[in-house]
Amino acid sequence: MRRRKCYQFIVIVCVLMYVYYFFGVSDYMYTKSFDTEFHYPLDVNIQPLISKVLNNKKPAQPPINVYPYKFLTNSIKCMTLDRLDLFIVVKSAMGNFDNRNGIRQTYGQEKLIMGKIVRILFFVGIDDEVKSPLQKRIDEEMAIFKDIIQMDFHDSYYNNTIKTMMSFRWLFDHCSNAANYLFTDDDMYVSVRNLLKYVDYEAPENRIVMHGSKRDRDSVMLHHEGQKIIFAGYVFNSSPQRFRSSKWHVSLEEYPWNKWPPYVTAGAFVVSNRVMKIMYAGSLFVKHFRFDDIYLGILAKKIGLEPTHCSKFYFYKKKYSVEGYRDVIASHGYDDSQELYRVWSEQYSL
Ligand SMILES: *[C@@H]1O[C@H](CO)[C@@H](O)[C@H](O)[C@H]1NC(C)=O
């Protein structure tokens, strides 16, 4: 009898310890309040720093977050145009040749849509070997289409923030004249027409909340007359995953607060010209975080910019029907380029 109790006791203790560890119970107990305690390096008002960078002046402190990578290819697509209404950044994985071809034949066709000029480029990293078979195929693809910007960091999921922020840098340096920028993954359905309608007619007025004292605010110019502030997509308000086995598990050391800032899921989001520049300049003063959508959420919070939720962006795959897709701007789940082509052609011809 005694033995049995002892045995039960041990089993219960083991189960509890397992639950405690596996479900990250301790992590939940020790999280800090996002609403009252959130701060993130640099722990200063970054607005004056951004303002200086955008005015080509020296900021009061040097940047803390400059990615040490290079562009291996370039494009003059944006420079040769007087006007550019929409520029599409496709974050693509090296091996996704088929996805890229599908996009070129569908929403990535650079033709006038509602009288608007649209351009597109694919952004990829590299693999570990120098002249791998994969790299040779990319070289061939680039020679034909000249629409790939390759950067010299390892192409992988956890390097997505690097891919996104290097794309921002490229836009800032080589494509700063587009009215709006769409960032999208290479497995999304996109309706350029619906997106153009959204940015031109539907996106609500947004403002940047200015921080600091009155004197600071007066000297900081983030808004520009007549330039829209748009940062929109599918907005999440959620909490970090503390389950140890999750792909998205985050330790307290990495992020100690109980909530994420509001963030736009990275599968597809749109920023206006002014916001692209402000975000790029701001990123120089905001510490790296490995999830790109969270990083942009943190960055937006530090900037004083609230992301706008738009229910026409689907972070999951919206089930297809002709009517159901009439207003869709973007939907996840289009890995199959044939399917993308079918859906896109049907909607396009409406
Ligand atoms: C990200 O890229 C860097 C530079 O190529 C590389 O050293 C690092 O291992 C990559 N990280 C991941 C998670 O792949």
PDBQT file of the ligand as one rigid body, heavy atoms in Angstrom, charges set to zero:
ROOT
HETATM    1  C1  LIG A 401      20.949  33.978 -41.433  1.00  0.00    +0.000 C 
HETATM    2  O1  LIG A 401      21.938  34.422 -42.336  1.00  0.00    +0.000 OA
HETATM    3  C2  LIG A 401      23.240  34.497 -41.784  1.00  0.00    +0.000 C 
HETATM    4  C3  LIG A 401      24.148  35.096 -42.835  1.00  0.00    +0.000 C 
HETATM    5  O2  LIG A 401      24.155  34.327 -43.998  1.00  0.00    +0.000 OA
HETATM    6  C4  LIG A 401      23.688  33.123 -41.325  1.00  0.00    +0.000 C 
HETATM    7  O3  LIG A 401      24.961  33.223 -40.715  1.00  0.00    +0.000 OA
HETATM    8  C5  LIG A 401      22.679  32.557 -40.346  1.00  0.00    +0.000 C 
HETATM    9  O4  LIG A 401      23.015  31.234 -40.010  1.00  0.00    +0.000 OA
HETATM   10  C6  LIG A 401      21.287  32.589 -40.932  1.00  0.00    +0.000 C 
HETATM   11  N1  LIG A 401      20.346  32.190 -39.913  1.00  0.00    +0.000 N 
HETATM   12  C7  LIG A 401      19.509  31.184 -40.088  1.00  0.00    +0.000 C 
HETATM   13  C8  LIG A 401      18.594  30.883 -38.956  1.00  0.00    +0.000 C 
HETATM   14  O5  LIG A 401      19.457  30.526 -41.116  1.00  0.00    +0.000 OA
ENDROOT
TORSDOF 0
